[in-house]
Amino acid sequence: MLGAIAGDIIGSIFEGHPHKSKSFPLFTAHNHYTDDTVLTVAVAEAILYGLPNALTLQSWGRRYPHAGYGGRFRHWLQSPMPRPYFSWGNGAAMRVSPVGWAFADSQTVLEEAKATAMVTHNHPEGIKGAQATALAVFRARTKTSKEALREEIEDRFGYDLSRSLDEIRPQYTFDVSCQGSVPESLLAFLESTDYEDAVRNAVSLGGDADTMACIAGAVAEAAYGGIPEHIACVVRGRLPIALGNVVAQFLRAHSPEVPEIFCD
């Protein structure tokens, strides 16, 4: 989960400012958390306390109203009777990573991922993006090989994961759809050598950088056994206390295999 948030913060300054290279500073004074982080925390809280997804998404979204939500989601946040709006956007995938950590079998992961998506993103592609991301996190944390993970995601969801980032990068543009960003985010992980490399891969495509780095970072954290200390400490320092507290509670409850990092 912290890997998703770190990816969001690292990628935040490149959203709308495409960067077609893996060479860039991980953090500047302008890197910040976005809606990806806020809504990831909301899903985590729903899992921790058995709360309805819609309730926690609205609660946290209203608490941080300027985090960069899409127009239809902003309207949904303020609705007294929120209803799904058939979205295929990658918002369903960006917030789902806690599901991949919290449940013990793939079928439950798929069901819970669908549940987190359905409150807003009830389009088949929105559901598919959330399920693919959560399943990838689950498989990565249970030490499934990259090739087996690749094959399962391709077979189950029909995503093309046979391409290389070098083939994709020159023509790739900003795309907020699940079908146009989740496969590429997963490829950023599949081609990586470590956590940082996965996030750099995602940003280097020049697309929806914060969300793609969030998704790639979520899977990479699970695969590589956590995130580097120097990244984790910066990220924790940029989170408001309320968000950070939920992250810490979730990590203790559902990620005991990831070493705890103590920052000065």
Secondary structure, DSSP 4 states (H G I P E B T S, - for coil): -HHHHHHHHHHGGGTTS---SS-S-S--TT----HHHHHHHHHHHHHHHT--HHHHHHHHHHHSTTS---HHHHHHHH-SS-------BTHHHHT-HHHHHH-SSHHHHHHHHHHHHHTT--SHHHHHHHHHHHHHHHHHHTT--HHHHHHHHHHHH-----S-HHHHTTT-----BHHHHHHHHHHHHHT-SSHHHHHHHHHHT-SSHHHHHHHHHHHHHHHHTS--HHHHHHHHHTS-HHHHHHHHHHHHHH-TTSPP----
